[in-house]
Amino acid sequence: MEKLTLREGKFNPKKSIGLVWLLGCFIPFIIWKHPLTEGAWMTAIVFAVIGIMHFTPIVGSGKYEIEAADGFLTITWYNWIRKVTIPETEIDGIVLGSKGILIKRREKKDVRIELYGLEREEKTLVYDFFSDYAKSRNLV
């Protein structure tokens, strides 16, 4: 099987949540009429850091690649150090959902691939890829 390379679409809910956190860091400056205490400053700084993290690859990458090799399924998230290699013997089943793909593993944590903002054609490619993979490996 060939490699499947995907890029997230324009709308990503993680970036929207990051924007809400960034807007939340300004609330203490608007609400308090008295000079801000150390706690209010720390709250604003923590909100700003969390909001900025949602715009970096720490929270989620915008591009990933899925490759089915001999006996392994490899998932690579770009702009991030993570790379997951799953042996076929570990795969218990593959669940295709509207918001993502769940690869169930035996005795290990399941792997979830989120399909944020993909167009219908790209989602069809992903579903076809995993359907063909499951049929060729006799998986559920």
C-alpha positions as CSV (number, residue, x, y, z in Angstrom):
1,M,0.0,0.0,0.0
2,E,1.1,3.5,-0.6
3,K,1.6,6.5,1.8
4,L,-1.4,8.7,2.6
5,T,-0.4,12.3,3.4
6,L,-3.1,14.6,4.8
7,R,-3.2,18.3,5.8
8,E,-5.8,19.7,8.2
9,G,-8.3,22.1,6.7
10,K,-8.8,25.7,7.4
11,F,-11.0,25.2,10.4
12,N,-9.4,23.7,13.4
13,P,-11.3,23.7,16.7
14,K,-8.0,23.6,18.6
15,K,-7.1,27.0,17.2
16,S,-10.5,28.4,18.1
17,I,-10.0,27.2,21.7
18,G,-6.6,28.8,21.7
19,L,-8.2,32.1,20.7
20,V,-10.7,31.9,23.6
21,W,-7.8,31.3,26.0
22,L,-5.9,34.3,24.6
23,L,-9.0,36.5,24.9
24,G,-9.4,35.2,28.5
25,C,-6.0,36.5,29.5
26,F,-7.3,40.1,29.0
27,I,-10.4,39.7,31.3
28,P,-8.5,40.5,34.5
29,F,-7.4,43.8,33.0
30,I,-10.9,44.7,32.0
31,I,-12.8,43.6,35.1
32,W,-10.6,44.8,38.0
33,K,-10.8,48.5,38.8
34,H,-8.2,48.3,41.5
35,P,-4.5,47.5,40.9
36,L,-4.1,43.9,39.9
37,T,-2.8,41.4,42.5
38,E,-0.1,38.8,41.8
39,G,-2.8,36.2,41.4
40,A,-4.6,38.2,38.7
41,W,-1.3,38.7,36.8
42,M,-0.4,35.0,37.1
43,T,-3.9,34.0,35.8
44,A,-3.5,36.3,32.8
45,I,0.0,34.9,32.1
46,V,-1.2,31.2,32.4
47,F,-4.2,31.9,30.1
48,A,-1.8,33.5,27.5
49,V,0.6,30.6,27.6
50,I,-2.2,28.0,27.2
51,G,-3.6,30.1,24.3
52,I,-0.3,30.3,22.6
53,M,0.3,26.6,23.0
54,H,-2.9,25.9,21.0
55,F,-1.3,27.6,18.0
56,T,1.9,25.5,18.1
57,P,2.6,21.9,17.2
58,I,2.6,21.0,20.9
59,V,-1.1,20.6,20.9
60,G,-1.7,19.4,17.4
61,S,0.1,19.1,14.1
62,G,-1.5,20.3,10.8
63,K,0.0,17.6,8.6
64,Y,0.4,13.8,9.1
65,E,1.3,10.8,7.1
66,I,0.0,7.2,7.3
67,E,2.0,4.4,5.8
68,A,1.2,0.7,5.7
69,A,4.5,-1.3,5.5
70,D,5.3,-5.0,5.9
71,G,3.7,-5.9,9.2
72,F,3.5,-2.4,10.5
73,L,1.3,0.7,10.3
74,T,3.3,3.9,10.8
75,I,1.7,7.2,11.6
76,T,3.9,10.4,11.5
77,W,2.8,13.8,12.7
78,Y,4.9,16.5,11.1
79,N,6.3,19.5,13.1
80,W,6.3,17.2,16.1
81,I,8.6,14.5,17.4
82,R,5.9,11.8,17.6
83,K,5.9,8.9,15.3
84,V,3.8,5.8,16.1
85,T,4.7,2.4,14.7
86,I,2.0,-0.2,15.3
87,P,2.8,-3.9,14.5
88,E,-0.1,-5.7,12.9
89,T,-0.2,-8.2,15.7
90,E,-1.1,-5.4,18.2
91,I,-4.1,-4.1,16.2
92,D,-7.3,-5.3,17.6
93,G,-9.6,-3.4,15.3
94,I,-10.1,-0.1,13.4
95,V,-13.1,2.1,14.1
96,L,-14.0,4.7,11.4
97,G,-15.9,7.7,12.8
98,S,-17.1,11.0,11.5
99,K,-14.6,13.0,13.5
100,G,-11.6,10.6,13.4
101,I,-10.2,7.1,13.2
102,L,-9.5,4.9,16.3
103,I,-7.0,2.1,16.1
104,K,-7.7,-0.3,19.0
105,R,-4.5,-2.0,20.3
106,R,-4.1,-5.0,22.6
107,E,-2.7,-4.1,26.0
108,K,-1.6,-0.6,24.9
109,K,-3.2,2.8,24.6
110,D,-5.4,3.2,21.5
111,V,-4.3,5.6,18.7
112,R,-6.7,8.2,17.6
113,I,-6.3,10.2,14.3
114,E,-8.5,13.2,14.3
115,L,-9.8,14.4,11.0
116,Y,-10.4,18.1,11.6
117,G,-11.4,20.3,8.7
118,L,-10.8,17.7,6.0
119,E,-12.8,18.0,2.8
120,R,-15.3,15.2,1.9
121,E,-12.9,13.8,-0.7
122,E,-10.0,13.7,1.7
123,K,-12.1,11.9,4.3
124,T,-13.2,9.4,1.7
125,L,-9.5,8.7,0.9
126,V,-8.8,8.1,4.5
127,Y,-11.8,5.8,5.0
128,D,-10.9,3.9,1.8
129,F,-7.3,3.6,2.9
130,F,-8.3,2.1,6.3
131,S,-11.0,-0.1,4.8
132,D,-8.6,-1.6,2.3
133,Y,-6.0,-2.0,5.0
134,A,-8.5,-3.8,7.3
135,K,-9.6,-6.1,4.5
136,S,-6.1,-7.0,3.4
137,R,-5.1,-7.8,7.0
138,N,-8.4,-9.5,8.0
139,L,-9.1,-7.0,10.8
140,V,-12.4,-6.0,12.3
